[in-house]
Amino acid sequence: MWSEQFVELDRSVHDREGFDCGEVELNTFIRQFAVKHMQAGISRTMVLPAITPLPNNKLAICAFYTVAPSSISRETLPANLAKKLPHYPIPIFLLAQLAVNSHHQKSGLGRISLIKALEYLWQISRYLSAYAVIVDCLNEKAELFYRKYGFELLCENNGRKCMFIPMKTVNQLFSNS
């Protein structure tokens, strides 16, 4: 079972090596790059730890997400949205990674993780404005997942689909709660 809230990744507390979501790219990120990126100040990784410690006294990671600030050019957006925006880079939040440990897949934890990631970005948006949340879909399964929760196609880059959800939509989800 997992804890009640996501916390910032701490390599002395969380078992990165034992994480396996079935996607090599995501496993490699949490094991090798998440801490380095946090130390460099380019992203923040939040994990949902298990309640019970492993034999190595660390907590298994049940799920994680990584967010970072970024920007896009207005030409990337659909024409009806782009015409309302300035010609300089548009600030966005990048939902760079989101993964659920294989032991917890099909439990609704992907949905919970996405909601928690969006809520986290909504809280940040009170202090740092952004136009949208962008995701770069690893595969078709990821694309279908994000589409189910209201993300729209933004563009295709190197065979991957990039999707977005406007922060106005995210604000509507959480400002009424």
N, C-alpha and C positions, 0 to 999 in steps of 0.2 A: 504494500500500500504506500501511497505517496503522502507527503506533508500537505498542509493546507495552503501554502503560498509559494510562489516563485521567489527565489533569492539570487543575488549576484553570484556567479560562479567563483568558487574559491578552490584552487587546486589542492590546498591542504585538507580540505573537508570533503570534496566531491570526487567520486571515482570516475574520471574521464576515460580511462583505459577500458573499463568494462562496458561502456556504452556501445550499443549496437542497434541501429534502427533499420538495418538492411540496405542502406545506401552508403557506399564507400565514401563518397564526397562529404557527406554530413558527418560520418564517423571520424574521418580524418580531421575535419574542422574542429570538432569538440576536443579531440585528443591532442592535436598539435598546434592549432592556430588561435583558438578562442582566447586563451590567456594572453598570448603575445599581442593580439589585437587590442585587448583591453588595456594592457600595459602601454601600448603605443597611443592610446586615446582615440582609436578609430571606430570602435564599436563597444557595445556592452552585451554580454551574454548572461541571460537569466536562466536558472535551472529549477526544476521541480524535483527536489530530492526525495528519496525513499525515507520512511520513518525509521526503519531498523538498520543499524550499521552492518556493513559487510565484515568478513573476517579480518580485512586489512584496516578496520576501524573507520573507513570512509563510508560515505552515503552514496548509494547508487543514484544515477541520474535517470529519472523516469521520463523526463521530457526537457527540452530546452528551446529557447529562441534567442536570436541575436538581432539587435537593432543598431542602426547607424544613421547619422544625418547624411543627406546627399542633396543633389539637385539634378534637374532635367531641363532641357530646353523646351520652350513652349511648343515647338514644332513637333515634338514627340507625342503630344496630347491630341485627342480627337479635335477636329477643327472647331466644333461648337464650343468646346471648353477653352481652347487656345486663344480664340479671338478676344476673350475677356481678360487675358493676362499680359503682363509686360514682356518686353523683348529680351530681358536679361534672364539668367538662369533662375528657375523656379525651385524654391526649397521644398524638399520632400523628406519623409522618413523612409528608410529602407528596412524592410523586414528581411534581413539577409539570410537567416537560417530559421528553420522551425522543424523539429524532429521529435518523434516519440520512440522510446526504447521498444524494441520488438516484443518484449514481455508484456507491454501495456497497450499494444496496438489493438484496435477494434473495441476500445473501452470508452471512447468519447474523449480521450485525452488530447487528441489533435484539435478538436473543437475548443476544448477548455484552454489549451495553449494559445490558440489564435485569439480567443477572447481576451485572455490575460495580456497578450502582446499588444493588442489594440488598446486595451484599457491603459496600459503603461504609457503608450505613445500619446494617448489622449491627455493623460496627466502632464506629460512633458510639454504638450502643446499649449498649456496655460502659460508657459514661460518662454517657449521657442516655437514660433509659428511655422507651419508647414502646410503645403497645399494638399498633399495626398500621402498615402502609404503605398509603397511600391514593393512588389515581390517579383523575383526572377524564378520562374518555375523550373525545377530540376527535370521534370518529365510530365507526361500527360496526366498521370495520377495526381500530381501536385496541382496542375492546372484545373482539373475537375474539382478538387478540394476547394481551392480558392474561389472558383466560379460559384460554387454552391453557397458561399458566404458573401456574395455581392461584389466580388472583384471583377473588373472589366479588363478586356484586352487593351494593352497600351501599344505594344509593338513586339516584333520578333527580332531577336539578336542572337546570332550564331546558333540558330536552330532552337533556341529556347524562347518561350513566350514570357513576356514581361507583362504583369497585370497591376492594376491599381484600384484603390478605393479612395474617394475624396475624404479629406479630413472633416468636411461638413457632415458627411454620412456617419463617420466615427463619432463626431460630437453628438449627433442625434441619438446614437446608441447609448451613450453613457450620461449625457446631461440630464436625461429624464429619470435616471435611476437614483 
